[in-house]
Amino acid sequence: MSSPVESAARAAQDSVAFRALARLGFAVNGLMHIIIGVIAIGVASGAGGSADQSGALGQIAGTPGGTVILWVTAVGLAALGIWLIVSAVRYPSRNKKKKASELVTGLAKGVAYLAIGGAAVTFASGGSTDGESAIDTLSAALIAAPGGIIVLWALALTVVGIGGFFIVTGARRRFIDDITLPAGKPGRSIILLGVIGYVAKGIALAFTGVLLSIAAATADPSQAAGLDGSLKALAGLPLGRVILILIGLGFVAYGIYCFVLARIARLRG
């Protein structure tokens, strides 16, 4: 006999409405990545803006009807986050070697979507968040705390690892397992979007992890940066603006891919 929690999880995943909301989560995630990509390209061209989730949510908040869009974003991301968490627990991999890693990946993705959804609620309610300030505060607190440097190193390596995961997923086209590809040219176009998007996002995340590791190595919290700070730091490197434009285009490609996911993603349930 199943527990009330298992019964609730099964009922949710059997719900057509909840499945539709989970797919909506892919679409609104795509919108945010497109906005981040456009902001990144603008930064490379000398414009301002925050090229991260907070910047994207702020851009949405400033548009006509932005509050409604933010609430829709929050609902979609929350639904997708819950779906991924439930799926990770209910449908573990049959491959024993991959079982633990896929469980952790699914849970991490779900929690990440829930966190971004929570940020969307903050903006929809008239508030705001600052990812860079949060990273600075966290880094400073860890460096000042006993053993905090070790935690900061662990965080840095984790972020680098996540970036590497995205790069490998894109380069080896592992994301194909999660979608139902149409035949012919449309399918090849979707694969190209996925490869470009995953690799670009992975590079940005890996560079963010590198900056966190520099902060840990130097015990200097000012060296740490979130996604926005990392992209702006990247722009200051030789050929950095060109690289930043390419990464921005990659984020746009990933955003378009997420819109496609809203239709062709395989949702277990």
Secondary structure, DSSP 8 states (H G I E B T S, - for coil): ---HHHHHHHHHHH-HHHHHHHHHHHHHHHHHHHHHHHHHHHHHTT-----SHHHHHHHHHTSTTHHHHHHHHHHHHHHHHHHHHHHHHHS--SSHHHHHHHHHHHHHHHHHHHHHHHHHHHHHTT----HHHHHHHHHHHHHHSTTHHHHHHHHHHHHHHHHHHHHHHHHTTGGGGGB---SSHHHHHHHHHHHHHHHHHHHHHHHHHHHHHHHHHHT-GGG---HHHHHHHHHTSTTHHHHHHHHHHHHHHHHHHHHHHHHHB----
